């Protein structure tokens, strides 16, 4: 039987979907670890990046420091975090993997958020101030709405990277789809191995598509077809109560 045939046979066997080592549990574990890691990275990175972008100070140094995370292999971070996790009773699997994936997810989120806030058109900010907005109101109603597409792009890139990389968690005792790949390789079971690999790819694609939909829905002014007499960039918007284009 070919490897593809073995995968189809594995997927169509009901027992392979059930239990702690089943496909359903592996998919859920993979989603849980990935979602947790991206959420923590967003909570850590976005507020700092928004503040630095708003005041337009310290961003270059901060981005340089955050990007160090891209130079360190994720598996190396897992290996470093594992003994610490064991030492303090956090155990194998989830927590060492989560630490590594959070560090992987922070750079794109931070960089895109900082750039999105910093690069808002000064004319939009002046228009917001001219409407009587001050301080946090300018940030909430002018800068954040215009930066939102870029912020969501950072989240999308991080989420796809994390989903693809979370397979490494199986090497330190966590489940997820990586466990199907590792067990399939160890057991010379091509059907199980291919099932894990294909499901990781499909989950990454689904994540990409989902964030793409959210990006488009978050910025309705970017979807509006520009008319010949438009004189302002479609992305320039101030939100007093509802989204309003700045002429």
C-alpha positions as CSV (number, residue, x, y, z in Angstrom):
1,X,0.0,0.0,0.0
2,X,1.3,3.5,-0.8
3,X,1.9,6.1,1.9
4,X,-1.1,8.1,0.7
5,X,-3.3,4.9,0.9
6,X,-2.0,4.3,4.5
7,X,-2.9,7.8,5.4
8,X,-6.4,7.4,4.1
9,X,-6.7,4.1,5.9
10,X,-5.5,5.7,9.1
11,X,-8.0,8.6,8.8
12,X,-10.9,6.4,8.1
13,X,-10.3,4.1,11.0
14,X,-12.6,5.3,13.8
15,X,-10.4,4.0,16.7
16,X,-7.7,6.4,15.5
17,X,-9.8,9.4,16.4
18,X,-10.6,8.4,20.0
19,X,-8.7,8.4,23.2
20,X,-5.8,10.3,24.5
21,X,-3.6,9.3,21.6
22,X,-6.3,9.9,19.0
23,X,-6.4,12.5,16.3
24,X,-9.1,14.6,17.9
25,X,-7.2,15.0,21.2
26,X,-4.0,15.7,19.2
27,X,-5.7,18.5,17.2
28,X,-7.1,20.0,20.4
29,X,-3.8,19.9,22.2
30,X,-2.1,21.6,19.2
31,X,-4.7,24.4,19.1
32,X,-4.6,24.9,22.8
33,X,-0.8,25.3,23.0
34,X,-0.8,27.6,19.9
35,X,-3.6,29.8,21.0
36,X,-2.2,30.2,24.5
37,X,1.2,31.1,23.1
38,X,0.0,33.7,20.7
39,X,-2.4,35.2,23.3
40,X,0.4,35.6,25.8
41,X,2.7,37.1,23.2
42,X,0.1,39.6,22.2
43,X,-0.5,40.6,25.8
44,X,3.2,41.2,26.3
45,X,4.1,42.8,23.0
46,X,1.1,45.0,22.0
47,X,0.8,47.4,24.9
48,X,4.6,48.1,24.9
49,X,4.7,48.5,21.1
50,X,1.6,50.8,21.1
51,X,3.1,53.0,23.8
52,X,6.5,53.3,22.0
53,X,4.8,53.9,18.7
54,X,2.6,56.5,20.2
55,X,5.4,58.5,21.8
56,X,7.7,57.7,18.9
57,X,10.7,57.0,21.2
58,X,12.9,53.9,21.9
59,X,11.4,51.8,19.2
60,X,14.6,51.0,17.3
61,X,16.3,49.7,20.4
62,X,13.2,47.8,21.5
63,X,12.7,46.2,18.1
64,X,16.4,45.2,18.0
65,X,16.1,43.5,21.4
66,X,12.9,41.7,20.5
67,X,14.3,40.4,17.3
68,X,17.0,38.5,19.2
69,X,14.2,35.9,19.6
70,X,14.3,35.2,15.9
71,X,18.0,34.3,16.1
72,X,17.6,31.6,18.8
73,X,16.3,28.3,17.5
74,X,12.9,27.4,19.1
75,X,14.1,23.9,20.1
76,X,17.1,25.4,21.9
77,X,14.7,27.5,24.0
78,X,12.6,24.4,24.8
79,X,15.8,22.6,25.8
80,X,16.8,25.5,28.1
81,X,13.3,25.9,29.6
82,X,12.8,22.1,30.2
83,X,15.1,21.7,33.3
84,X,13.8,24.9,34.8
85,X,10.2,23.7,34.3
86,X,11.1,20.4,35.9
87,X,13.0,22.1,38.8
88,X,10.0,24.2,39.8
89,X,7.4,21.5,39.3
90,X,5.8,22.7,36.0
91,X,6.6,19.3,34.4
92,X,7.2,18.2,30.9
93,X,5.6,19.3,27.7
94,X,3.3,22.3,27.8
95,X,5.2,25.0,29.7
96,X,8.6,24.6,28.2
97,X,7.0,24.6,24.8
98,X,4.8,27.6,25.6
99,X,7.9,29.6,26.7
100,X,9.6,28.9,23.4
101,X,6.6,29.6,21.3
102,X,5.8,32.9,23.1
103,X,9.3,34.1,22.4
104,X,8.9,33.0,18.7
105,X,5.5,34.9,18.5
106,X,6.6,38.2,20.0
107,X,8.8,39.7,17.3
108,X,6.3,39.9,14.4
109,X,3.5,41.2,16.8
110,X,5.8,43.8,18.4
111,X,7.4,45.0,15.1
112,X,4.1,45.3,13.2
113,X,2.3,47.0,16.0
114,X,5.1,49.5,16.6
115,X,5.4,50.3,12.9
116,X,1.7,50.6,12.4
117,X,1.2,53.1,15.2
118,X,4.4,55.1,14.5
119,X,3.7,55.4,10.8
120,X,0.1,56.8,11.0
121,X,-0.1,59.8,8.8
122,X,0.7,63.0,10.8
123,X,-2.2,64.7,9.0
124,X,-4.6,62.2,10.5
125,X,-3.3,62.9,14.0
126,X,-3.6,66.6,13.5
127,X,-7.1,66.2,12.2
128,X,-8.0,64.2,15.3
129,X,-6.6,66.9,17.5
130,X,-8.4,69.5,15.5
131,X,-11.6,67.6,16.4
132,X,-10.9,68.2,20.0
133,X,-9.2,64.8,20.8
134,X,-6.4,64.6,23.2
135,X,-3.9,62.0,24.5
136,X,-5.6,58.6,24.7
137,X,-8.5,59.6,22.5
138,X,-6.1,60.2,19.6
139,X,-4.5,56.8,20.2
140,X,-7.9,55.0,20.4
141,X,-9.8,56.8,17.7
142,X,-7.1,57.7,15.2
143,X,-3.9,55.7,15.6
144,X,-5.2,52.3,16.5
145,X,-7.9,52.1,13.8
146,X,-5.3,53.0,11.1
147,X,-2.7,50.6,12.5
148,X,-5.1,47.7,13.0
149,X,-4.5,46.0,9.6
150,X,-0.7,45.9,10.3
151,X,-1.3,44.8,13.9
152,X,-3.5,41.9,12.7
153,X,-0.9,41.0,10.1
154,X,1.7,40.6,12.9
155,X,-0.7,38.4,14.8
156,X,-1.4,36.4,11.6
157,X,2.3,35.8,10.9
158,X,2.9,34.9,14.5
159,X,0.0,32.5,14.7
160,X,1.0,30.7,11.5
161,X,4.6,30.3,12.7
162,X,3.5,29.0,16.1
163,X,1.0,26.5,14.6
164,X,3.8,25.1,12.4
165,X,6.4,25.1,15.1
166,X,4.3,23.7,17.9
167,X,5.0,20.2,16.5
168,X,8.3,20.4,18.4
169,X,6.5,20.2,21.7
170,X,6.1,16.5,21.1
171,X,9.8,16.1,21.6
172,X,9.5,17.0,25.3
173,X,6.5,15.0,26.1
174,X,3.6,17.1,25.0
175,X,0.9,15.8,22.7
176,X,-0.4,17.8,19.7
177,X,0.0,16.8,16.1
178,X,3.7,16.5,16.4
179,X,3.1,13.4,18.5
180,X,1.5,11.7,15.5
181,X,4.6,12.6,13.4
182,X,7.0,11.3,16.0
183,X,5.1,8.1,16.7
184,X,4.6,7.5,13.1
185,X,8.3,7.7,12.4
186,X,9.2,5.6,15.4
187,X,6.7,2.9,14.4
188,X,7.4,3.1,10.7
189,X,3.8,4.0,10.2
190,X,3.6,6.3,7.2
191,X,-0.1,6.7,7.6
192,X,0.2,8.2,11.1
193,X,3.2,10.3,10.1
194,X,1.5,11.8,7.0
195,X,-1.7,12.4,9.0
196,X,0.1,14.5,11.5
197,X,2.0,16.4,8.8
198,X,-1.0,17.1,6.7
199,X,-3.2,18.2,9.6
200,X,-0.5,20.7,10.7
201,X,-0.4,22.1,7.2
202,X,-4.2,22.4,7.1
203,X,-4.3,24.0,10.5
204,X,-1.7,26.6,9.5
205,X,-3.7,27.3,6.3
206,X,-6.9,27.6,8.2
207,X,-5.2,30.1,10.6
208,X,-3.9,32.1,7.7
209,X,-7.4,32.3,6.1
210,X,-9.2,33.1,9.4
211,X,-6.9,36.0,10.2
212,X,-7.2,37.2,6.6
213,X,-11.0,37.5,7.1
214,X,-10.5,39.3,10.4
215,X,-8.1,41.8,8.7
216,X,-10.6,42.7,6.0
217,X,-13.5,43.1,8.4
218,X,-11.5,45.2,10.8
219,X,-10.8,47.9,8.2
220,X,-13.9,48.5,6.1
221,X,-12.4,51.7,4.6
222,X,-9.7,49.6,3.0
223,X,-12.3,47.5,1.1
224,X,-14.1,50.5,-0.3
225,X,-13.4,51.0,-4.0
226,X,-11.8,54.4,-4.4
227,X,-13.6,56.8,-6.8
228,X,-11.6,59.0,-9.1
229,X,-12.5,62.1,-7.1
230,X,-11.1,60.6,-3.8
231,X,-8.3,62.8,-2.5
232,X,-7.4,61.1,0.7
233,X,-5.7,57.7,1.3
234,X,-8.4,55.1,2.0
235,X,-6.5,54.0,5.1
236,X,-6.6,57.4,6.8
237,X,-9.4,57.3,9.3
238,X,-10.4,58.9,12.6
239,X,-13.0,57.3,14.7
240,X,-14.9,59.7,17.0
241,X,-17.9,57.5,17.4
242,X,-18.0,55.8,14.0
243,X,-15.3,55.4,11.3
244,X,-15.1,58.6,9.3
245,X,-12.7,59.3,6.4
246,X,-10.5,62.4,6.7
247,X,-10.9,64.5,3.5
